[in-house]
Amino acid sequence: MKATRSSIESFLATRKIAVAGVSKDQKKFGHIIFKTLTEKGFEIFPINPTTDMIASTPCFRNVSALPVNVHNLLILTPRKQTHEVVAEAIRKGIDHIWIQQGTETREAVDLIKAHKINLITGECILMHADPVTGIHKFHRTLKKLFGMMPK
């Protein structure tokens, strides 16, 4: 299932995103995404089962613990945890799920499709969350050049 520009825009429009798989380690991708999206003005709700705080932001232990007004979830967990996080998100009533490229599983994608939830997969959120900078801007330019951006 390819992501569409419309599904991506819908996901990013609220500017309020829960992120499963945020790391305390500042060098890990989960922490980099958390920090970058926060700097871009998104209100981020980090999820990590091993801590209550990440970079002075309250952290949630799981999707079920999120406030009821959070409807968007970005999943950065290892593949073996993705299906469990998706199932919990569906039970919570999450409306939009973005599974970071490389984290998706067929089982998780099928479950999301069965519940008719807005799904983005196969894309890096940092290529779409404006303003796009650094290496993500270069990758976005290449994808545009070769007609590979979601339509």
C-alpha positions, 0 to 999 in steps of 0.5 A: 500500500503506497502512501498518498500525499493526501494521507500524509497531509491529513496526518501532519495537519493536526501537529499533535503526534504520539511517537512509539519508540522514542529513545532516551539515547540522543544518538538513536533515530527514535530520539532524533525524530522526537527532537526534530519534530519538536523543533518543527513545532509539533506537539509530541507525545513520546512513548517508551515503556522504560522511562517517564521523561525524555528530554524534559518531556513527560513520556507515556509507557504505552499507547493506552496511556495517551490522552484521549485527544491524541489521534495520530501515532508514528511507530518507530519500534522494532518490527517485532513490536509493531503489530502489538503497538498497532493493535493497542492503537486500534483499541485506543481509537487512534485515527492515523498511523504512520509506520516509519519505513523499515518498521512495517510488517505485513501483519500490522499493515493488514490489521490497519487496513481491516480497520480502515485507519489512515495509514502511511508506510514506506515513507520517512516522516522527516521528508514530509514534515516541513520545513524539510532540511539536511539529508532529508531535503536531499532525499526529498529532492531526489524522490521528486526528481525521479517521480517517486513522491507520493501523489 
